[in-house]
Amino acid sequence: MQGSTQVTEKKDSLESAEGETAKPAGPTEPTRQGPPVQLAEEVLNPKGLETLAVVKNSIEKNLLSTGGREDLPWVSIPATDITNFTQKCRDSSELMMDMLHCLFAVDYIEHIELNYILFSIKRDHKLIVKTKLDSENPVINTVTHLWQAAAWYERETHDLFGVVFTGNDDLAPLLLYEGFEGYPGLKSFPLHDYEEY
C-alpha cells in the first residue's frame, strides 16, 4: 500500500506542477520511410570485369561513374553522349551489343535516371548504361535508329515519366488513353486523385 501512495503523490505533484493532466501523444503521421537499409556490396565477377574493361579501354575512358554486380556492369554517361556511346557499344567488335534488352526510368525527384540494358547475343555480354535528365525538362536523343525495340520502350517512358525522345516521331500513348493528364511514373503524381475512365 505504501508503494501505491507514493505513485499517487507523484501523480498529484505532476498535475499541480503542470496545471493539468498530461495527455498521451496521439498517433503520428507515418513517414512512409522504412528503416535504413544496408546496400549489398557491388562486386563484379571476372566476366563483368572483362566487359567493363572493354568499355573503359575501347569505348569511353571518361565515364562519370561505374559499378555493377556479378556479370552485369553499369556505366554512367552524360545524356548528350547517349547516341554516340550506345552506337559504339553496338558497333564494337569486342562488345557487339546487338540487343536493347530494356529501357526504364527512375524518378529521383531532383532528376530522372534512364537505364538502357544492352545485351550481346553473339558475345554474351551485358551492360547497363545510365544517364540523368533534368526533371523539369527531360529530353534526350532517341536510339530507335540503333534498335527498333527502343520505339516501344521510349513510348512507355514518355507515357509514364514525360521524357521526350528527340528524333522519335511516334510518342503516342502506349499504356494510357489519349488526353490523360500527367505522368503517373513520377513520384509527384497523385495516384489516388484520379477519375475512372
MARBA-3410 file (N, C-alpha, C, O; in Angstrom, 1 decimal):
197
0.8,-1.2,0.0,0.0,0.0,0.0,0.9,1.2,0.0,0.5,2.3,-0.6 ~ 2.0,1.1,0.7,2.8,2.3,0.7,3.3,2.7,-0.6,3.5,3.9,-0.9 ~ 3.6,1.7,-1.5,4.1,2.0,-2.9,3.0,2.7,-3.7,3.4,3.6,-4.5 ~ 1.8,2.3,-3.5,0.7,2.9,-4.3,0.5,4.4,-3.8,0.1,5.2,-4.6 ~ 0.7,4.6,-2.6,0.6,6.0,-2.0,1.6,6.9,-2.7,1.3,8.1,-3.0
2.8,6.4,-2.8,3.9,7.2,-3.4,3.6,7.5,-4.9,3.9,8.6,-5.3 ~ 3.1,6.6,-5.6,2.7,6.8,-7.0,1.7,7.9,-7.1,1.8,8.7,-8.0 ~ 0.6,7.8,-6.2,-0.4,8.8,-6.3,0.1,10.2,-5.9,-0.3,11.2,-6.5 ~ 1.0,10.2,-5.0,1.6,11.5,-4.6,2.4,12.1,-5.8,2.3,13.3,-6.0 ~ 3.2,11.3,-6.5,4.0,11.8,-7.6,3.0,12.2,-8.7,3.3,13.3,-9.3
1.9,11.5,-8.9,1.0,11.9,-10.0,0.4,13.2,-9.6,0.2,14.1,-10.5 ~ 0.0,13.4,-8.4,-0.7,14.7,-7.9,0.3,15.8,-8.1,-0.1,16.9,-8.5 ~ 1.6,15.6,-7.7,2.6,16.7,-7.8,2.8,17.1,-9.3,3.0,18.2,-9.6 ~ 2.8,16.1,-10.2,2.9,16.4,-11.6,1.8,17.2,-12.1,2.0,18.1,-12.9 ~ 0.5,16.8,-11.7,-0.6,17.5,-12.2,-0.6,19.0,-11.7,-1.0,19.9,-12.4
-0.2,19.2,-10.4,-0.2,20.5,-9.9,0.9,21.4,-10.5,0.7,22.6,-10.7 ~ 2.0,20.7,-10.8,3.1,21.5,-11.4,2.8,21.9,-12.9,3.1,23.0,-13.3 ~ 2.1,21.1,-13.6,1.8,21.4,-15.0,0.4,22.1,-15.1,0.2,22.7,-16.1 ~ -0.4,22.1,-14.1,-1.7,22.7,-14.2,-2.8,21.8,-14.7,-3.9,22.1,-14.5 ~ -2.4,20.8,-15.5,-3.4,19.9,-16.0,-2.8,18.6,-16.2,-1.5,18.4,-16.2
-3.6,17.6,-16.4,-3.1,16.2,-16.6,-2.4,16.1,-17.9,-3.0,16.5,-18.9 ~ -1.2,15.5,-18.0,-0.5,15.3,-19.3,-1.3,14.2,-20.0,-1.7,13.2,-19.5 ~ -1.5,14.5,-21.3,-2.3,13.6,-22.2,-1.3,12.8,-23.0,-0.3,13.3,-23.5 ~ -1.6,11.5,-23.2,-0.7,10.7,-24.0,-0.7,11.2,-25.5,-1.7,11.7,-26.0 ~ 0.4,11.1,-26.1,0.5,11.6,-27.5,-0.3,10.7,-28.4,-0.4,9.5,-28.2
-1.0,11.3,-29.4,-1.9,10.5,-30.3,-1.0,9.9,-31.4,0.2,10.0,-31.4 ~ -1.7,9.2,-32.3,-0.9,8.6,-33.4,-0.2,9.6,-34.2,-0.8,10.7,-34.5 ~ 1.0,9.3,-34.7,1.7,10.3,-35.5,1.5,9.9,-37.0,1.2,8.8,-37.3 ~ 1.7,10.9,-37.8,1.6,10.7,-39.3,2.7,9.8,-39.7,3.9,10.0,-39.4 ~ 2.4,8.7,-40.5,3.5,7.9,-41.0,4.5,8.6,-41.9,4.1,9.5,-42.6
5.8,8.3,-41.7,6.8,9.0,-42.5,6.9,8.3,-43.9,7.6,8.9,-44.8 ~ 6.4,7.2,-44.1,6.5,6.4,-45.4,7.9,6.1,-45.7,8.3,5.8,-46.9 ~ 8.8,6.0,-44.8,10.1,5.6,-45.0,10.4,4.5,-44.0,10.1,4.6,-42.8 ~ 11.0,3.4,-44.4,11.4,2.3,-43.6,12.7,2.6,-42.9,13.3,3.7,-43.0 ~ 13.2,1.6,-42.2,14.5,1.8,-41.5,15.6,1.8,-42.5,15.4,1.4,-43.7
16.7,2.3,-42.1,17.9,2.4,-43.1,18.2,1.0,-43.6,18.1,0.0,-42.8 ~ 18.5,0.9,-44.9,18.8,-0.4,-45.5,20.3,-0.4,-45.9,20.8,0.6,-46.5 ~ 21.0,-1.4,-45.5,22.4,-1.5,-46.0,22.4,-2.2,-47.3,21.9,-3.3,-47.5 ~ 23.0,-1.5,-48.3,23.1,-2.0,-49.7,24.1,-3.1,-49.8,25.2,-3.0,-49.1 ~ 23.8,-4.0,-50.6,24.8,-5.1,-50.9,26.0,-4.5,-51.6,25.9,-3.6,-52.4
27.2,-5.0,-51.3,28.4,-4.5,-52.0,28.3,-4.8,-53.5,27.9,-5.9,-53.9 ~ 28.8,-3.9,-54.3,28.8,-4.1,-55.7,30.1,-4.8,-56.1,31.2,-4.2,-56.0 ~ 30.0,-6.1,-56.5,31.2,-6.8,-56.8,31.0,-7.5,-58.2,30.0,-8.3,-58.4 ~ 31.8,-7.2,-59.1,31.7,-7.9,-60.5,32.5,-9.2,-60.5,33.6,-9.2,-59.9 ~ 32.0,-10.2,-61.2,32.8,-11.4,-61.4,33.7,-11.2,-62.6,33.7,-10.1,-63.2
34.6,-12.1,-62.9,35.6,-11.9,-64.0,34.9,-11.5,-65.3,35.5,-10.7,-66.1 ~ 33.8,-12.1,-65.6,33.1,-11.8,-66.9,32.6,-10.3,-66.9,32.8,-9.6,-67.9 ~ 32.1,-9.8,-65.8,31.6,-8.5,-65.6,32.8,-7.5,-65.7,32.7,-6.4,-66.3 ~ 33.9,-7.9,-65.0,35.1,-7.0,-65.1,35.7,-6.9,-66.5,36.1,-5.9,-66.9 ~ 35.6,-8.0,-67.2,36.1,-8.0,-68.6,35.3,-7.1,-69.5,35.8,-6.3,-70.3
33.9,-7.1,-69.3,33.1,-6.3,-70.1,33.3,-4.8,-69.8,33.4,-4.0,-70.6 ~ 33.4,-4.5,-68.5,33.7,-3.1,-68.0,35.1,-2.6,-68.6,35.2,-1.5,-68.9 ~ 36.1,-3.5,-68.6,37.4,-3.1,-69.1,37.3,-2.8,-70.6,38.0,-1.8,-71.0 ~ 36.6,-3.6,-71.3,36.4,-3.3,-72.8,35.8,-1.9,-73.0,36.2,-1.1,-73.8 ~ 34.7,-1.6,-72.2,34.0,-0.3,-72.3,35.0,0.8,-72.0,35.1,1.8,-72.7
35.7,0.7,-70.9,36.7,1.7,-70.4,37.8,1.9,-71.4,38.2,3.1,-71.7 ~ 38.3,0.8,-72.0,39.5,0.9,-72.8,39.3,1.3,-74.3,40.0,2.0,-74.9 ~ 38.2,0.7,-74.8,37.9,0.9,-76.2,36.7,1.8,-76.6,36.6,2.3,-77.7 ~ 35.8,2.0,-75.7,34.6,2.8,-76.0,34.7,4.2,-75.4,34.6,5.1,-76.1 ~ 34.9,4.3,-74.1,34.9,5.6,-73.5,35.7,5.6,-72.2,35.5,4.8,-71.3
36.7,6.4,-72.1,37.6,6.5,-71.0,37.1,7.4,-69.9,37.4,7.3,-68.7 ~ 36.3,8.4,-70.3,35.8,9.4,-69.4,34.3,9.2,-69.0,33.4,9.9,-69.3 ~ 34.1,8.1,-68.2,32.8,7.7,-67.7,32.6,8.5,-66.4,33.5,8.7,-65.7 ~ 31.3,8.9,-66.2,31.0,9.6,-64.9,31.2,8.7,-63.7,31.8,9.2,-62.7 ~ 30.7,7.5,-63.8,30.9,6.5,-62.7,30.6,5.1,-63.3,30.0,5.0,-64.3
31.1,4.1,-62.5,30.9,2.7,-62.9,30.6,1.9,-61.7,30.8,2.3,-60.6 ~ 30.1,0.7,-61.9,29.8,-0.3,-60.9,29.2,-1.5,-61.4,29.4,-1.8,-62.6 ~ 28.5,-2.3,-60.6,27.9,-3.5,-61.1,27.9,-4.6,-60.1,28.6,-4.6,-59.1 ~ 27.2,-5.7,-60.5,27.2,-6.9,-59.7,27.2,-8.1,-60.6,26.7,-8.1,-61.7 ~ 28.0,-9.1,-60.2,28.1,-10.4,-60.9,28.6,-10.1,-62.3,29.7,-9.5,-62.5
27.8,-10.5,-63.4,28.3,-10.2,-64.8,27.6,-9.1,-65.4,27.6,-8.9,-66.6 ~ 27.0,-8.2,-64.6,26.3,-7.0,-65.1,26.9,-5.7,-64.7,26.4,-5.1,-63.6 ~ 27.8,-5.2,-65.4,28.4,-3.9,-65.0,27.5,-2.7,-65.5,26.6,-2.9,-66.4 ~ 27.6,-1.6,-64.8,26.9,-0.4,-65.3,27.9,0.8,-65.4,28.9,0.8,-64.7 ~ 27.5,1.7,-66.3,28.3,2.9,-66.5,27.4,4.1,-66.6,26.2,3.9,-67.0
27.8,5.2,-66.1,27.0,6.4,-66.1,27.7,7.4,-67.1,28.9,7.7,-67.0 ~ 26.9,7.9,-68.0,27.4,8.9,-69.0,26.5,10.1,-69.1,25.4,10.1,-68.6 ~ 27.0,11.2,-69.6,26.1,12.4,-69.8,25.1,12.1,-70.8,25.3,11.3,-71.8 ~ 23.9,12.7,-70.7,22.8,12.4,-71.6,23.1,12.8,-73.0,22.6,12.2,-73.9 ~ 23.9,13.8,-73.2,24.3,14.3,-74.5,25.1,13.3,-75.3,25.2,13.4,-76.5
25.7,12.3,-74.6,26.5,11.3,-75.3,25.8,10.0,-75.6,26.4,9.0,-76.1 ~ 24.5,9.9,-75.3,23.8,8.6,-75.4,23.8,8.0,-76.8,24.1,6.8,-76.9 ~ 23.6,8.8,-77.8,23.6,8.3,-79.2,25.0,7.7,-79.6,25.1,6.6,-80.0 ~ 26.0,8.6,-79.4,27.4,8.2,-79.7,27.9,7.0,-78.9,28.4,6.0,-79.5 ~ 27.6,7.0,-77.6,28.1,5.9,-76.8,27.4,4.6,-77.1,28.1,3.6,-77.2
26.1,4.6,-77.2,25.4,3.3,-77.5,25.7,2.8,-78.9,25.7,1.6,-79.1 ~ 25.9,3.7,-79.8,26.3,3.2,-81.2,27.7,2.5,-81.1,27.9,1.5,-81.8 ~ 28.6,3.1,-80.4,29.9,2.5,-80.2,29.8,1.1,-79.6,30.5,0.2,-79.9 ~ 28.9,1.0,-78.6,28.7,-0.3,-77.9,28.1,-1.3,-78.9,28.5,-2.5,-78.9 ~ 27.2,-0.9,-79.7,26.6,-1.8,-80.7,27.6,-2.2,-81.8,27.7,-3.4,-82.1
28.4,-1.2,-82.3,29.3,-1.5,-83.4,30.6,-2.0,-83.0,31.4,-2.5,-83.9 ~ 31.0,-2.0,-81.8,32.3,-2.5,-81.3,32.4,-4.0,-81.6,31.5,-4.8,-81.2 ~ 33.6,-4.4,-82.2,33.8,-5.8,-82.5,34.0,-6.6,-81.2,33.8,-7.8,-81.2 ~ 34.4,-5.9,-80.1,34.6,-6.6,-78.8,33.3,-6.8,-78.0,33.2,-7.7,-77.3 ~ 32.4,-5.8,-78.2,31.2,-5.8,-77.4,30.0,-6.4,-78.2,29.3,-7.3,-77.7
29.8,-5.8,-79.4,28.7,-6.2,-80.2,27.3,-6.2,-79.5,26.6,-7.2,-79.6 ~ 27.0,-5.2,-78.8,25.7,-5.1,-78.1,24.6,-4.9,-79.1,24.1,-3.8,-79.4 ~ 24.1,-6.1,-79.7,23.2,-6.1,-80.7,21.7,-6.1,-80.3,20.8,-6.1,-81.1 ~ 21.5,-6.0,-79.0,20.1,-6.0,-78.5,19.9,-5.0,-77.4,20.7,-5.0,-76.4 ~ 18.9,-4.2,-77.5,18.4,-3.4,-76.4,17.4,-4.2,-75.6,16.3,-4.4,-76.0
17.9,-4.7,-74.5,17.0,-5.7,-73.7,15.9,-4.9,-73.0,14.8,-5.5,-72.9 ~ 16.2,-3.7,-72.5,15.2,-3.0,-71.8,15.6,-1.5,-71.7,16.8,-1.2,-71.7 ~ 14.6,-0.6,-71.5,14.9,0.8,-71.2,13.9,1.1,-70.1,12.7,1.0,-70.3 ~ 14.3,1.7,-69.0,13.4,2.1,-68.0,13.9,3.3,-67.3,15.1,3.7,-67.3 ~ 12.9,4.0,-66.6,13.2,5.3,-66.0,13.0,5.2,-64.5,12.2,4.4,-64.0
13.7,6.0,-63.7,13.5,6.1,-62.2,13.4,7.5,-61.9,14.3,8.3,-62.3 ~ 12.4,7.9,-61.1,12.3,9.3,-60.7,13.0,9.5,-59.4,12.5,8.9,-58.3 ~ 14.0,10.2,-59.3,14.8,10.6,-58.1,14.4,12.0,-57.6,15.1,12.6,-56.8 ~ 13.3,12.5,-58.1,12.7,13.8,-57.8,13.6,14.9,-58.3,13.1,15.7,-59.1 ~ 14.9,15.0,-57.9,15.8,16.1,-58.5,16.2,15.8,-59.9,16.7,16.7,-60.6
16.2,14.5,-60.3,16.5,14.2,-61.7,15.7,12.9,-62.0,15.3,12.1,-61.2 ~ 15.7,12.6,-63.3,15.1,11.3,-63.8,16.3,10.5,-64.4,17.1,11.0,-65.2 ~ 16.5,9.3,-63.9,17.5,8.4,-64.4,17.0,7.5,-65.5,16.0,6.8,-65.2 ~ 17.6,7.4,-66.6,17.3,6.4,-67.6,18.3,5.3,-67.6,19.5,5.6,-67.4 ~ 17.8,4.1,-67.7,18.7,2.9,-67.7,18.5,2.1,-69.0,17.4,1.6,-69.2
19.5,2.0,-69.8,19.5,1.2,-71.0,20.2,-0.1,-70.7,21.4,-0.1,-70.4 ~ 19.5,-1.2,-70.8,20.1,-2.5,-70.6,20.5,-3.1,-72.0,19.6,-3.5,-72.8 ~ 21.8,-3.2,-72.3,22.3,-3.7,-73.6,22.7,-5.1,-73.4,23.2,-5.5,-72.3 ~ 22.6,-5.9,-74.5,23.0,-7.3,-74.4,23.6,-7.7,-75.8,23.1,-7.3,-76.8 ~ 24.6,-8.5,-75.7,25.2,-9.1,-76.9,24.9,-10.5,-77.0,25.3,-11.4,-76.2
24.1,-10.9,-78.0,23.7,-12.3,-78.2,25.0,-13.1,-78.7,25.2,-14.2,-78.3 ~ 25.8,-12.4,-79.5,27.0,-13.1,-80.0,28.1,-13.3,-79.0,28.7,-14.4,-79.0 ~ 28.3,-12.3,-78.2,29.4,-12.4,-77.2,28.9,-12.7,-75.8,29.8,-12.9,-74.9 ~ 27.6,-12.7,-75.5,27.1,-12.9,-74.2,27.6,-11.9,-73.2,27.9,-12.3,-72.0 ~ 27.6,-10.7,-73.5,27.9,-9.6,-72.6,26.6,-8.8,-72.3,25.7,-8.8,-73.1
26.6,-8.2,-71.1,25.5,-7.4,-70.7,26.1,-6.1,-70.1,27.2,-6.1,-69.6 ~ 25.3,-5.0,-70.3,25.8,-3.7,-69.8,24.6,-2.8,-69.5,23.7,-2.7,-70.4 ~ 24.6,-2.1,-68.4,23.6,-1.1,-68.1,24.2,0.3,-68.4,25.3,0.6,-67.8 ~ 23.6,1.1,-69.2,24.1,2.5,-69.5,23.1,3.4,-68.7,21.9,3.4,-69.1 ~ 23.6,4.2,-67.8,22.7,5.1,-67.0,23.0,6.5,-67.4,24.2,6.9,-67.7
22.0,7.3,-67.4,22.1,8.7,-67.7,21.1,9.5,-66.9,20.0,9.0,-66.7 ~ 21.4,10.7,-66.5,20.5,11.6,-65.8,19.9,12.7,-66.6,20.6,13.3,-67.4 ~ 18.6,12.9,-66.4,17.9,14.0,-67.1,17.3,15.0,-66.1,17.0,14.6,-65.0 ~ 17.3,16.2,-66.5,16.7,17.3,-65.7,15.2,16.9,-65.5,14.5,16.7,-66.5 ~ 14.7,16.9,-64.3,13.3,16.5,-64.0,12.3,17.6,-64.5,11.2,17.2,-64.8
12.8,18.8,-64.7,11.9,19.9,-65.2,11.8,19.8,-66.7,10.7,20.3,-67.3 ~ 12.8,19.3,-67.4,12.8,19.3,-68.9,13.5,18.0,-69.3,14.6,18.1,-69.8 ~ 12.9,16.9,-69.2,13.6,15.6,-69.5,13.6,15.3,-71.0,12.6,14.9,-71.6 ~ 14.7,15.7,-71.7,14.8,15.5,-73.1,16.1,14.7,-73.4,17.1,15.0,-72.8 ~ 16.0,13.8,-74.3,17.2,13.0,-74.7,17.0,12.5,-76.1,15.9,12.4,-76.6
18.1,12.2,-76.9,18.0,11.7,-78.2,17.5,10.3,-78.2,17.8,9.5,-77.3 ~ 16.8,9.9,-79.3,16.3,8.6,-79.4,17.4,7.6,-79.8,18.4,8.1,-80.4 ~ 17.2,6.3,-79.6,18.1,5.3,-80.1,17.4,4.3,-81.0,17.8,3.2,-81.2 ~ 16.2,4.8,-81.5,15.4,3.9,-82.4,16.2,3.5,-83.6,15.9,2.5,-84.2 ~ 17.1,4.4,-84.1,17.8,4.1,-85.3,18.9,3.0,-85.1,19.4,2.4,-86.0
19.2,2.7,-83.8,20.1,1.6,-83.4,19.4,0.3,-83.1,19.8,-0.7,-83.5 ~ 18.3,0.4,-82.4,17.5,-0.8,-82.0,16.0,-0.4,-82.2,15.5,0.5,-81.6 ~ 15.3,-1.1,-83.0,13.9,-0.9,-83.2,13.0,-1.1,-82.0,12.0,-0.4,-81.8 ~ 13.5,-1.9,-81.1,12.8,-2.2,-79.8,12.7,-0.9,-79.0,11.8,-0.8,-78.2 ~ 13.6,0.0,-79.2,13.6,1.3,-78.4,12.3,2.1,-78.6,11.9,2.8,-77.8
11.7,1.9,-79.8,10.4,2.6,-80.1,9.4,2.4,-79.0,8.7,3.3,-78.6 ~ 9.2,1.1,-78.6,8.2,0.8,-77.6,8.6,1.3,-76.2,7.8,1.8,-75.5 ~ 9.9,1.0,-75.9,10.4,1.5,-74.6,10.3,3.0,-74.4,9.9,3.5,-73.4 ~ 10.6,3.7,-75.5,10.6,5.2,-75.4,9.2,5.7,-75.3,8.9,6.6,-74.6 ~ 8.2,5.0,-76.0,6.8,5.4,-75.9,6.3,5.2,-74.4,5.7,6.1,-73.9
6.7,4.1,-73.8,6.3,3.8,-72.5,6.9,4.8,-71.5,6.2,5.3,-70.6 ~ 8.2,5.1,-71.7,8.9,6.1,-70.8,8.3,7.5,-70.9,8.2,8.2,-70.0 ~ 7.9,7.8,-72.2,7.3,9.1,-72.4,5.9,9.1,-71.7,5.5,10.1,-71.1 ~ 5.2,8.1,-71.9,3.8,7.9,-71.3,3.8,8.1,-69.8,3.0,8.8,-69.2 ~ 4.8,7.4,-69.1,4.8,7.4,-67.6,5.6,8.5,-67.0,5.3,8.9,-65.8
6.7,9.0,-67.6,7.6,9.9,-67.0,7.7,11.2,-67.7,8.3,12.2,-67.2 ~ 7.1,11.3,-68.9,7.1,12.6,-69.7,8.5,12.9,-70.4,8.7,14.0,-70.8 ~ 9.3,11.9,-70.5,10.6,12.1,-71.2,10.3,12.2,-72.7,9.6,11.4,-73.3 ~ 10.9,13.2,-73.3,10.8,13.5,-74.7,12.1,12.9,-75.4,13.2,13.3,-75.0 ~ 11.9,12.0,-76.3,12.9,11.4,-77.1,13.0,12.1,-78.4,12.2,11.8,-79.3
14.0,13.0,-78.6,14.2,13.8,-79.8,14.5,12.8,-81.0,15.5,12.0,-80.8 ~ 13.8,12.9,-82.0,14.0,12.0,-83.2,13.0,10.9,-83.3,12.9,10.2,-84.3 ~ 12.3,10.6,-82.2,11.2,9.6,-82.2,9.9,10.3,-82.5,9.4,11.0,-81.7 ~ 9.4,10.1,-83.7,8.2,10.8,-84.1,6.9,10.1,-83.6,5.8,10.7,-83.9 ~ 7.0,9.0,-83.0,5.8,8.3,-82.5,5.8,8.1,-81.0,6.1,7.0,-80.5
5.5,9.2,-80.3,5.5,9.1,-78.8,4.0,9.1,-78.4,3.7,9.6,-77.3 ~ 3.1,8.5,-79.2,1.7,8.4,-78.8,1.6,7.5,-77.6,2.4,6.6,-77.3 ~ 0.5,7.7,-76.8,0.3,6.9,-75.6,0.3,5.5,-75.9,-0.3,5.0,-76.8 ~ 1.0,4.7,-75.0,1.1,3.3,-75.2,0.3,2.6,-74.1,-0.5,1.6,-74.4 ~ 0.4,3.1,-72.9,-0.3,2.5,-71.8,-1.6,3.3,-71.3,-2.5,2.7,-70.8
-1.5,4.6,-71.5,-2.6,5.5,-71.1,-3.5,5.9,-72.2,-3.1,5.7,-73.4 ~ -4.6,6.4,-71.9,-5.5,6.8,-73.0,-5.2,8.2,-73.5,-4.6,9.0,-72.8 ~ -5.6,8.5,-74.7,-5.4,9.9,-75.3,-6.1,10.9,-74.3,-7.2,10.7,-73.8 ~ -5.4,12.0,-74.1,-5.9,13.0,-73.2,-5.6,12.8,-71.7,-6.0,13.7,-70.9 ~ -5.0,11.7,-71.3,-4.6,11.5,-69.9,-3.7,12.7,-69.5,-2.7,13.0,-70.2
-4.0,13.3,-68.4,-3.2,14.4,-67.9,-2.2,13.9,-66.8,-2.6,13.3,-65.8 ~ -0.9,14.3,-67.0,0.1,13.9,-66.0,0.9,12.7,-66.4,0.6,12.1,-67.4 ~ 1.9,12.4,-65.6,2.8,11.3,-65.8,2.8,10.4,-64.5,3.5,10.8,-63.6 ~ 2.1,9.3,-64.5,1.9,8.5,-63.3,3.2,7.8,-62.8,3.2,7.3,-61.7 ~ 4.3,7.8,-63.6,5.5,7.2,-63.1,6.3,8.2,-62.2,7.2,7.7,-61.5
5.9,9.4,-62.2,6.6,10.4,-61.4,6.1,10.3,-59.9,4.9,10.1,-59.7 ~ 7.0,10.5,-59.0,6.6,10.5,-57.6,5.7,11.6,-57.2,4.9,11.5,-56.2 ~ 5.7,12.7,-58.0,4.8,13.8,-57.7,3.4,13.6,-58.1,2.5,14.4,-57.8 ~ 3.1,12.5,-58.9,1.8,12.2,-59.4,0.9,11.7,-58.3,1.2,10.8,-57.6 ~ -0.3,12.4,-58.2,-1.3,11.9,-57.1,-2.0,10.7,-57.5,-3.0,10.8,-58.2
-1.5,9.5,-57.1,-2.1,8.2,-57.6,-3.5,8.0,-57.1,-4.2,7.3,-57.8 ~ -3.9,8.6,-56.0,-5.3,8.4,-55.5,-6.3,9.4,-55.9,-7.4,9.3,-55.6 ~ -5.8,10.4,-56.7,-6.7,11.5,-57.1,-7.0,11.5,-58.6,-6.6,12.4,-59.3 ~ -7.6,10.4,-59.1,-7.9,10.2,-60.5,-9.3,9.8,-60.7,-9.9,9.3,-59.8 ~ -9.8,10.0,-61.9,-11.2,9.6,-62.2,-11.1,8.3,-63.0,-10.2,8.2,-63.9
-12.0,7.4,-62.8,-12.1,6.2,-63.6,-12.4,6.5,-65.0,-13.2,7.4,-65.2 ~ -11.9,5.9,-65.9,-12.1,6.1,-67.3,-13.1,5.1,-67.9,-13.5,5.2,-69.0
END
